[in-house]
Amino acid sequence: MTLDLSFKELVDAAANPNAASGRPLVVAVDCIDEDPDQPRRNFSEQELEELSQSIGEHGVLQPIMLRRSNEVGRYVIVMGARRYRAAQRAGLREMPAFVQEVGLPDRYAQMIENIQRDDLRASEIATFIADRLGAGDTQADISRKLGKPRDWVSRYASVQGMPEFLRARLEGSSIRALYELYQAWRTRPNEIERLCATQDSFSDAQARQLARDVRAAADRANAEDQSPAGPPRSERCDHLPEADLPRAAAKGREAATDGQPPKTRLASQATSAASLAIRVRYQNRAGQLVVDRLATQGSRHAVVLVDGSDHAEEVPTSALTIEEILSR
């Protein structure tokens, strides 16, 4: 049988006398309501049944956390919705609870408690982060308050911009895998959607390989499209009037004298640079180096598009770490 044995809430209650009384109260189950805005939306039926059997035999060993409702005599769950549901299922009329005196819920406390229990689905985490961003918090705020890396927040923040066929695979794929596919989809949407139609879930390695294959195929197609359609240079010169041959040769010598590479070489180099995706890290934030734009602050700065951001920013090159170079 499954017992809910994490005592984090008890420790928190003892350490914060303003949040709850020192001893739990016995509250009627019928006077308790669930918080409709809590991060956790899904509960395992098997785990609920096992916990219900345990509570029916041993009682609720860990009090839940409540706050007073706007409705007199009623309470809203802050932490412990699973224990509450299991107690209802076990037929309990009363259960122990700490009651916060403050009226507003702490959304981050609810989220942290569920993350530490590893109870949340990827879609629930993504919904919470989208809600916090909508409320005005930045990704840096969310990262700091949850104690999670910035790129962890960025991956979940990107879910709201993903197409439906990627979001539908959140249950069976890791967020890293879907984020990799999402980055490839932004440049090659049709290919990614077509390939995803044949598979319901992806591991991290599968997603990386699929994204690389799509980028490599795109590179080959671009190279074929950009190959010169006209005759070779020697053939073009053969067709010049005899009087124009010295003039053409002179232009070639002038370009060589000035030290300027031929225009065809410049175009080739630009195409090569544009076909690379350089993944970098700056201040614990992951992003991509913008290779076709120079920084306005000089050569000691670079232009970086941080994951999850709509706008590129200029950062010192000395603060950048190159993590991966990929073909697009």
N, C-alpha and C positions, 0 to 999 in steps of 0.2 A: 504493500500500500504506500501511496505517496504522502509524505508529511511536508508541510510548508515550514521549513526549519531555518530560514534566514531571519536573523534577529536585528537587521539593520534598523527597522522602524523603531524597535524598542530602544536601541541605543540613541537614535536621533531624538526620540521623545524625552529621554532622560537628560540629554545634553542641551535641549532647548526648552526651558520651562515655559516660554511664551507661546510655544506651538501646541502643547498638550498638557493635561494635568499629569501629575507624577504617577498616579495609579489609574489603571483602566476602569472604565465604567461598564456596567452591564446594560446594553441597549436592546430594545425590542427590535427584532428583525424587520417587522412590518413598518417601522419608523425610518428605515434606511432606504435611500435612493442611490442609484448609480450615477456617476458623473457622465453626462452625454459627451463631454469633450475630452475624456481621458484618452491617452495615446493608444492603449490596448483595445482592439476591437474584436479580436478572435480568441476563442477559448477551446482547448482540446476537450472533446467529449470524454475521452478515456481518462485524462488527468482529472477532470471534474468528478467523474464517477469514483475514481480511486480516492480522491481527497474527501469526497462525501462519505464514503465508507469509513475512512479514518476518523472523521469528525463525529460520525454517529457512534463510534466506539469510544473515542478518547476525548471528544469535545474539541473546541477551538483552542489550540495550544498557544497561538500567537495572536494577540488582539489586532484588529484592523485599525486604520486611521480614518477619522471622520472630521468634517467641519459642519458647523451649524448651517442649516438651510434658511432661506428667506421666509420659508413657511414655518410658523411656530410649531415646535415639537417634532420637527423632522431633521434628518441629517443627510449629508451627501458624502459619498466615499471619496477619500483622498488616495488611500492605498489599501488594497486588499479586496478587490472586486472578485477575484477567484475564490477566496475563502468565504465571501458573502454568498456567492452563488452555490457553493458546495454546502454551506450551512442551510440555505433554503432547501436544497435537494434532500438533505438529511432530516428535514422537518424540525429544526431548532426554532424556538420562539425567541430566544435571546442569545446574544453573543458579546464577548468582551471587546471594548474599543477605547482608544484614546480619542479625545475630542479636542480639536484645535479651536482656539478662541478667535483667531483671525478669520475674516469672512472670505477672502479671495484665495482660490487655489494656486498652488505653485506648480505650474505646468512642467518646469524643469525637474522638480523633485519627483513628480510622477514618472517622467521619462527616465530619469536616472535609475529609479527603483526597478523599472521593467527591464532596462538594458542590463543591469547587474544580474538580474535573474535570467537573462537571455530568453525572455518570453515574447519579444516582439517580432513580428514578421517585417520583411523589408518594406512592404507597402505601408505599414503602420509608421515606421520610422520616416519614410519619405513624406507621408502626410503631415506628421508632426513638424518636420523641418520646413515644409512649404507653408504651414500655418504660422510658424515663427517668423519666417521671412515676410509673409504678408502682414504680420503685426508690426513690422519695422525693425526687427533684429537683423543684424548682418551675419554672414557666415562666420566671421571671426568671433562674434558674440556667442553664437551657438556652439562653436568649437570650444571656447573657453568654459562655458557654463556646463557643458556635458563632459568635459575632460576628454574630448576626442580630437584626433588630428584634423587639420583643415581639409585635407584631401578626402577624408572619410565623409565630412559634411558635404563637400562638393559633389561627390558621387550621388548621394541621396538627393541633393538639391536638383540634380540634373533630371531626375525622374519625371518631374512635372513638364519637362520639355520633350520627353521621349514620345515617339509614336505609339499608338495603342498596341501594335503587335509586339513591341519590346516590353511595355508595361505588363502585358499579359503573361510574360515569362518570369516575372519577379518571384513567383512561388517556387519555381524549380531551378533557378539560376542564381549565382552569387551576384551581388551588386557590382563587383569588379568586372565580371564577365559582361554584364549588360552595359556598363559604362564604356567598355572597350568597343562593343558593337555600336553604341550610340555615337561615339566619336567618328567611327567609319561611316555610319549612316548619314552624318551631316554633310559629307562630301560625295558619297555614292549611295543615295537612298534606295534606288531601285534594286541594285545588286544585293544589298543587305536584306531587304525585305524578301526578295526571291529566295535567298539562301536560308533565311530563318523559317520560311514556310515549310521546310523539310525536317525541322528539328524543334522539339518542344522545350528543351533545356540545354544549357551550355555550361561547361566547366571553364575556369579561367584560361586554361591552355587552349581549349577549343576556340574560345572567342578571339584570343590573340591571333591564332593561326588563320581563322576565317577572315579577320580584318586585314591581315597582311596579304592574304591571297587576293582579296578584292582590290587592295591598293596596287599590288603588283600588276594585276590585269589592267587596271586603269592606266598605269605607267606605260605598258606596252601599247595600248590603244593610242595614247597621246603621242608616243614616239612615232607610230605609223602615220598619224594624221599630220605631224609636223615635218615629215621627211620631204625634201625638195622634189617637186613634181617636174621641173624643167630638166633639160639635158645637162650633162656634166659641164664644168667650167671650160675644159679644153674644147668641147664641141661648140660652146657659145662663142669662144674666141675665133674658132675657125670660120664662123659665119659673119664675123665683123668685116666691114670693108677694109681693104689693105691699108688705106690711109689712116684708119682709126686704130690699128694695132699698136703703133708707137705711143699713141695717147693713152691707151689702156694700160700698157706696160709702165708708163711714167706715173700714172695714178697709183699703181701697185707699189712702185719704188717709194713714192712720197709717203704712203701709209706706213711702209716699213721703216722709213727714216724717222718719222715722228714717233715710232715705238707704239703705235696703236694697233691692237689685234684686229683681225678682220671682223666685220659685223656678224658674220655667220658664227664665229667662235663665241662672241658675246651672247648671242641668242641661245646657243647651246648651253652655256654656263648658267644663264638665267633659268632655262627650262630645268636643268639639273637641280638647281637650288630649290625651285618651286616644288619639285617632286619629293622633297625630303620633309619629314615631320620630326622636329627635334624636341623631345620632351625634356623639360627642365624643372628644377625646384628652386623656389625663392622664398625664404622665411617660412619654411614648412608648408608652403603652398605649391601644388603641382600645376604645371601649365605647359604651353607650347610656345616656342620661339617663333616670332614673326620674321621670316627671312627675307621678305620682299619689301621691307620698310626700314629706313634708317632712323635712329633716335634723334630727336631735335636737340638733345643735350650733348651731343658729341659722340665720338667713337668709343668712349668708355662706358656707354650705356647701350642697352638693348631693349627692343620692344617685345613684351611678353603678354600673351593672352592667358590669364589665369583660368583654370577650369571653373565653369559655372558662371563666369563673368561675361558680360556682353561687350565690354570695352577693354582694349589693350592698354597697358601701362608701361612706362619707361623705367627701367631699374638698372642699377650699377652692374656691369658685367662681372665685377669681382665677387658679387654676392650670389651669382648663379651657379648651379650645379647641373651639368648635363647628365640625365639619367638614361636616355634611350634615343637612338636615331632610327627612324623607321622610313620605309619607302611608302609613298602614297599612290 
